[in-house]
Amino acid sequence: MKKLNWIEITSLYIGVIMGAGFASGRECWQFFGVFGNRGYLGAAASTLCFVLLACMLTYIARGKGTSDLGRLISPFDNKLIDEIIGWVLAVIYYSMIIAMTAAGGSLLNQQFGISKLIGGIVIAVLCVITVLGDFERVSKVFRLMVPVLFAVGIITIVLTIRADFPQSGATDGYQPGRMSPNWPVSALVFMAYNTLGMITMSGNSAIHAKDSKNAYAGAIAGTLCLGALTILLLRALLTDMAFSSGLDLPMLGFAGRLSPAFSIIYAVILYGAVYSTGASTYYGFSTKLRPGQYKKWIITGGAAAGFLLGLTGFRKLVEFLYPAQGYIGMIFIFLIIVNFVKQVTINREDRGATDGS
């Protein structure tokens, strides 16, 4: 596989997070929009944490020379603990195929009136085809898709902000999720569960980067771009809070208010964002499967089961599944920080021993 430059790594970071919940605006509304202007504080805080954690994961991956999920997270030199952590994260990654097939179904149903079954099945099939091609196919898809996703997302957000739609309802008093009751906790949960999705891509990007400079530049640029996009997205959602609150996919609704034609364009782009996150996180799950003749059947069967579970509905998944992942993510983030400190200490000792000799 060819080595990645910082621009390609940036696209991988954006692609893994800019998925259904993010690009649709549902996720941003749930964790930041319900708090009104205080949501900006949460978005800024989560961005800073993203940058720091991306750099930590890059340092660990390059220091240990691995993208193994357990070794990226665990500070303990214990194969059993590494394996348990790796599998817990793999199960969380698997749960995202449930969310993404649900999102794909909701999107086509809201925009075109197509059955949710069809929208979900297409996402599941695309994810299986991509993941069977391993990391090289995943990274190639991201390099091609993400610039388009990012550009159209920015254009839609800016046009929505400039349109300055009148408020169609209340501008405060919206009920936050039961698992994210205030903006500091909400920002922490948002950052934590998105970090879970980022771990596999961070490790693989660091290992496949041309050099350390490209690895860190891509990690920092990718997380900063996502932070800026989150703040802009929040600004767009707050132009009409009642409208944002009432839809599963609020940014698709705003695109429709801009023009029917633009709504179709945004629906296609958003579907691509759903696919990109589904493929990247399902790839993370697949890395824990042993190579062999049964791997492709497990990947295929797992996607089919995820699609069936996704029929529960996207809005419910965002409200309950994402925060639950976030609380698990907080434990993993603590372990990543400890692992990072330990790796820094080891590297300093190694340099000291080399200088002394």
C-alpha positions as CSV (number, residue, x, y, z in Angstrom):
1,M,0.0,0.0,0.0
2,K,1.3,3.5,-0.8
3,K,2.2,5.8,2.0
4,L,-0.3,8.6,2.9
5,N,0.4,12.3,2.9
6,W,-1.1,14.7,5.4
7,I,-4.0,15.7,3.0
8,E,-5.0,12.1,2.6
9,I,-4.8,11.5,6.3
10,T,-7.0,14.6,6.9
11,S,-9.6,13.2,4.6
12,L,-9.6,9.9,6.6
13,Y,-10.3,11.7,9.8
14,I,-13.1,13.8,8.3
15,G,-14.6,10.8,6.6
16,V,-14.8,8.6,9.7
17,I,-16.6,11.3,11.8
18,M,-18.6,13.2,9.2
19,G,-21.2,10.5,8.9
20,A,-25.0,10.2,9.3
21,G,-25.4,11.9,12.7
22,F,-22.9,14.6,11.9
23,A,-23.7,15.6,8.4
24,S,-27.4,15.3,9.0
25,G,-27.2,17.8,11.9
26,R,-29.1,15.3,14.2
27,E,-26.0,14.6,16.3
28,C,-25.0,18.3,16.5
29,W,-28.5,19.3,17.6
30,Q,-28.7,16.5,20.2
31,F,-25.4,17.4,21.9
32,F,-25.1,21.1,21.3
33,G,-28.1,22.7,19.7
34,V,-30.5,22.0,22.5
35,F,-28.4,24.2,24.7
36,G,-28.7,27.2,22.4
37,N,-25.6,29.5,22.5
38,R,-24.0,27.5,25.3
39,G,-23.6,24.8,22.7
40,Y,-20.7,26.8,21.2
41,L,-18.7,26.3,24.4
42,G,-19.3,22.5,24.2
43,A,-18.3,22.4,20.5
44,A,-15.1,24.3,21.1
45,A,-14.1,22.2,24.1
46,S,-14.7,18.9,22.2
47,T,-12.6,20.2,19.3
48,L,-9.6,20.9,21.6
49,C,-9.9,17.4,23.1
50,F,-10.1,15.8,19.6
51,V,-6.9,17.5,18.5
52,L,-5.1,16.3,21.7
53,L,-6.3,12.7,21.5
54,A,-5.6,12.4,17.7
55,C,-2.0,13.5,18.5
56,M,-1.8,11.0,21.4
57,L,-3.0,8.1,19.3
58,T,-0.6,9.0,16.5
59,Y,2.3,9.1,19.0
60,I,1.3,5.7,20.5
61,A,0.8,4.0,17.1
62,R,4.1,5.2,15.7
63,G,6.0,4.5,19.0
64,K,4.6,1.0,19.3
65,G,4.6,0.4,15.5
66,T,1.0,-1.0,15.6
67,S,-2.6,-0.2,14.8
68,D,-3.9,-3.0,17.0
69,L,-7.0,-1.7,18.9
70,G,-6.0,-3.2,22.2
71,R,-2.4,-1.9,22.2
72,L,-3.4,1.6,21.1
73,I,-5.7,1.9,24.1
74,S,-4.2,-0.3,26.9
75,P,-1.2,0.9,28.9
76,F,-0.8,-2.7,30.3
77,D,1.6,-5.1,28.7
78,N,-0.9,-7.9,29.0
79,K,-2.2,-9.8,25.9
80,L,-5.4,-10.8,27.6
81,I,-6.3,-7.2,28.6
82,D,-5.3,-6.0,25.1
83,E,-7.6,-8.6,23.5
84,I,-10.5,-7.8,25.8
85,I,-10.3,-4.0,25.1
86,G,-9.9,-4.7,21.4
87,W,-13.1,-6.8,21.4
88,V,-15.1,-4.3,23.4
89,L,-14.2,-1.6,20.9
90,A,-14.9,-4.0,18.0
91,V,-18.4,-4.6,19.4
92,I,-18.9,-0.8,19.6
93,Y,-17.8,-0.5,16.0
94,Y,-20.2,-3.2,15.0
95,S,-23.0,-1.3,16.6
96,M,-22.4,1.6,14.1
97,I,-23.5,-0.6,11.2
98,I,-26.8,-0.7,13.0
99,A,-26.9,3.1,13.2
100,M,-25.7,3.7,9.6
101,T,-28.2,1.3,8.0
102,A,-30.9,3.0,10.0
103,A,-29.7,6.4,8.9
104,G,-29.6,5.3,5.2
105,G,-33.2,4.1,5.5
106,S,-34.4,7.3,7.2
107,L,-32.7,9.5,4.6
108,L,-34.2,7.9,1.5
109,N,-37.5,7.7,3.2
110,Q,-37.6,11.4,4.3
111,Q,-36.3,12.7,0.9
112,F,-37.8,10.4,-1.7
113,G,-40.5,8.4,0.1
114,I,-38.5,5.2,-0.6
115,S,-38.9,2.3,1.9
116,K,-36.5,2.4,4.8
117,L,-35.7,-1.3,3.9
118,I,-34.1,-0.3,0.6
119,G,-32.0,2.6,2.0
120,G,-30.7,0.4,4.8
121,I,-29.9,-2.6,2.5
122,V,-27.9,-0.5,0.1
123,I,-25.7,0.9,2.9
124,A,-25.1,-2.6,4.3
125,V,-24.1,-4.0,0.8
126,L,-21.8,-1.0,0.1
127,C,-20.1,-1.4,3.5
128,V,-19.5,-5.2,3.0
129,I,-18.0,-4.6,-0.4
130,T,-15.7,-1.9,0.9
131,V,-14.6,-3.8,4.0
132,L,-13.8,-6.9,2.1
133,G,-11.2,-4.9,0.2
134,D,-9.4,-4.1,3.5
135,F,-7.8,-0.8,4.5
136,E,-6.4,0.1,1.0
137,R,-10.0,0.1,-0.4
138,V,-11.3,2.0,2.6
139,S,-8.7,4.7,2.3
140,K,-9.2,5.0,-1.5
141,V,-12.9,5.5,-1.1
142,F,-12.3,8.2,1.5
143,R,-9.7,10.0,-0.7
144,L,-12.3,10.2,-3.5
145,M,-15.5,11.0,-1.5
146,V,-14.5,13.2,1.4
147,P,-13.5,16.4,-0.5
148,V,-16.9,16.3,-2.2
149,L,-18.7,15.6,1.1
150,F,-16.9,18.4,2.9
151,A,-17.4,21.0,0.1
152,V,-21.1,20.4,-0.3
153,G,-21.5,20.3,3.5
154,I,-19.8,23.6,3.9
155,I,-21.9,25.2,1.0
156,T,-25.2,24.0,2.5
157,I,-24.3,25.3,6.0
158,V,-23.1,28.7,4.7
159,L,-26.2,29.1,2.5
160,T,-28.5,28.2,5.5
161,I,-26.7,30.7,7.7
162,R,-27.0,33.4,5.0
163,A,-30.6,32.7,4.4
164,D,-31.3,33.6,8.1
165,F,-34.5,31.7,8.3
166,P,-37.0,33.1,10.8
167,Q,-37.5,31.2,14.1
168,S,-40.7,29.1,13.7
169,G,-40.9,28.2,17.4
170,A,-39.3,28.5,20.8
171,T,-35.7,29.6,21.1
172,D,-35.0,27.9,24.4
173,G,-36.4,25.3,26.7
174,Y,-35.5,22.3,24.5
175,Q,-35.1,19.0,26.4
176,P,-31.6,17.5,26.4
177,G,-31.1,13.8,26.3
178,R,-31.3,12.0,29.6
179,M,-27.7,10.8,29.2
180,S,-26.3,14.2,28.3
181,P,-28.2,16.6,30.6
182,N,-26.0,19.7,30.3
183,W,-23.5,21.2,27.8
184,P,-20.2,20.1,29.7
185,V,-21.4,16.5,30.0
186,S,-22.8,16.6,26.5
187,A,-19.5,17.9,25.0
188,L,-17.6,15.1,26.9
189,V,-19.9,12.4,25.7
190,F,-19.8,13.7,22.1
191,M,-16.0,13.8,22.1
192,A,-15.8,10.3,23.8
193,Y,-18.0,8.4,21.4
194,N,-16.5,10.1,18.3
195,T,-13.0,9.2,19.6
196,L,-14.0,5.6,19.7
197,G,-14.8,5.8,16.0
198,M,-11.5,7.5,15.3
199,I,-9.1,5.0,17.0
200,T,-8.8,2.5,14.2
201,M,-8.3,5.2,11.5
202,S,-5.8,7.1,13.7
203,G,-3.7,4.0,14.2
204,N,-3.8,2.9,10.6
205,S,-3.1,6.5,9.3
206,A,-0.1,6.9,11.6
207,I,1.3,3.5,10.5
208,H,0.8,4.2,6.8
209,A,1.9,7.8,6.8
210,K,4.9,8.9,4.8
211,D,6.6,10.1,8.0
212,S,5.8,11.5,11.4
213,K,5.4,15.1,10.0
214,N,2.6,13.9,7.7
215,A,1.0,11.8,10.4
216,Y,0.7,14.6,12.9
217,A,-0.2,17.3,10.3
218,G,-3.0,15.1,9.0
219,A,-4.3,14.3,12.5
220,I,-4.3,18.0,13.6
221,A,-5.8,19.3,10.3
222,G,-8.5,16.6,10.3
223,T,-9.7,17.3,13.8
224,L,-9.5,21.1,13.4
225,C,-11.5,20.9,10.2
226,L,-14.2,18.8,12.0
227,G,-14.2,21.3,14.9
228,A,-14.7,24.3,12.6
229,L,-17.4,22.4,10.7
230,T,-19.2,21.5,14.0
231,I,-19.4,25.2,15.0
232,L,-20.6,26.3,11.6
233,L,-23.2,23.4,11.6
234,L,-24.4,24.5,15.0
235,R,-24.8,28.1,13.8
236,A,-27.0,26.8,10.9
237,L,-29.2,24.7,13.2
238,L,-29.8,27.6,15.6
239,T,-31.2,29.7,12.8
240,D,-34.5,27.9,13.4
241,M,-34.4,25.8,16.5
242,A,-37.9,24.4,16.3
243,F,-37.3,23.2,12.8
244,S,-34.0,21.6,13.7
245,S,-35.6,19.8,16.7
246,G,-38.5,18.4,14.7
247,L,-36.6,16.4,12.1
248,D,-34.5,13.2,12.1
249,L,-32.2,14.9,9.5
250,P,-32.5,18.6,10.0
251,M,-29.8,19.7,7.5
252,L,-31.6,17.8,4.8
253,G,-34.7,19.8,5.8
254,F,-32.8,23.1,5.6
255,A,-31.5,22.1,2.1
256,G,-35.1,21.6,1.0
257,R,-36.0,25.1,2.3
258,L,-33.1,26.5,0.2
259,S,-34.4,24.8,-3.0
260,P,-35.9,21.4,-4.0
261,A,-33.0,20.7,-6.4
262,F,-30.4,21.5,-3.7
263,S,-32.3,19.1,-1.3
264,I,-31.7,16.3,-3.8
265,I,-28.0,17.1,-4.1
266,Y,-27.6,17.2,-0.3
267,A,-29.5,13.9,0.1
268,V,-27.0,12.2,-2.2
269,I,-24.0,13.7,-0.4
270,L,-25.5,12.8,3.0
271,Y,-26.0,9.3,1.8
272,G,-22.3,9.2,0.9
273,A,-21.5,10.4,4.4
274,V,-23.6,7.6,5.9
275,Y,-21.7,5.1,3.8
276,S,-18.3,6.5,4.7
277,T,-18.8,6.2,8.4
278,G,-20.4,2.8,8.1
279,A,-17.6,1.5,6.0
280,S,-14.8,2.9,8.3
281,T,-16.3,1.7,11.6
282,Y,-17.3,-1.7,10.2
283,Y,-13.7,-2.0,8.9
284,G,-12.6,-1.4,12.6
285,F,-14.8,-4.3,13.6
286,S,-13.4,-6.5,10.9
287,T,-9.8,-6.0,12.1
288,K,-10.5,-8.2,15.1
289,L,-11.6,-11.2,12.9
290,R,-9.1,-13.8,12.1
291,P,-8.1,-14.2,8.5
292,G,-9.5,-17.2,6.8
293,Q,-12.4,-18.6,4.8
294,Y,-15.0,-17.7,7.4
295,K,-14.1,-14.0,7.7
296,K,-16.0,-12.8,4.6
297,W,-19.1,-14.8,5.7
298,I,-19.0,-13.2,9.2
299,I,-18.6,-9.7,7.7
300,T,-21.6,-10.4,5.3
301,G,-23.8,-12.0,8.0
302,G,-22.9,-9.3,10.5
303,A,-24.0,-6.6,8.2
304,A,-27.3,-8.3,7.5
305,A,-28.0,-8.7,11.2
306,G,-27.0,-5.0,11.8
307,F,-29.5,-3.9,9.1
308,L,-32.3,-5.8,10.8
309,L,-31.5,-4.2,14.2
310,G,-31.3,-0.8,12.6
311,L,-35.0,-0.9,11.7
312,T,-35.6,0.4,15.3
313,G,-35.1,3.9,13.9
314,F,-32.3,6.4,13.7
315,R,-33.5,9.1,16.1
316,K,-33.7,6.5,19.0
317,L,-30.2,5.3,18.2
318,V,-28.8,8.8,18.3
319,E,-30.5,9.5,21.6
320,F,-29.5,6.3,23.4
321,L,-26.8,4.3,21.6
322,Y,-24.4,7.2,21.0
323,P,-24.4,8.5,24.6
324,A,-23.9,4.9,25.9
325,Q,-20.9,4.6,23.7
326,G,-19.7,7.9,25.0
327,Y,-19.6,6.7,28.6
328,I,-17.6,3.6,27.5
329,G,-15.4,5.9,25.5
330,M,-14.5,8.0,28.6
331,I,-12.9,4.9,30.2
332,F,-11.0,4.2,27.0
333,I,-9.8,7.9,26.8
334,F,-8.4,7.6,30.3
335,L,-6.5,4.5,29.3
336,I,-5.2,6.2,26.1
337,I,-3.9,9.1,28.2
338,V,-2.1,6.7,30.6
339,N,-0.8,4.8,27.6
340,F,0.5,8.0,26.0
341,V,2.3,9.1,29.2
342,K,3.9,5.6,29.5
343,Q,5.0,5.7,25.8
344,V,6.6,9.1,26.3
345,T,8.5,7.8,29.3
346,I,9.7,4.7,27.4
347,N,10.9,6.9,24.5
348,R,12.7,9.3,26.8
349,E,14.4,6.4,28.6
350,D,15.4,4.9,25.2
351,R,16.9,8.2,24.0
352,G,18.7,8.6,27.3
353,A,20.2,5.1,27.0
354,T,21.3,5.9,23.4
355,D,22.9,9.2,24.4
356,G,24.6,7.6,27.3
357,S,26.2,4.9,25.2
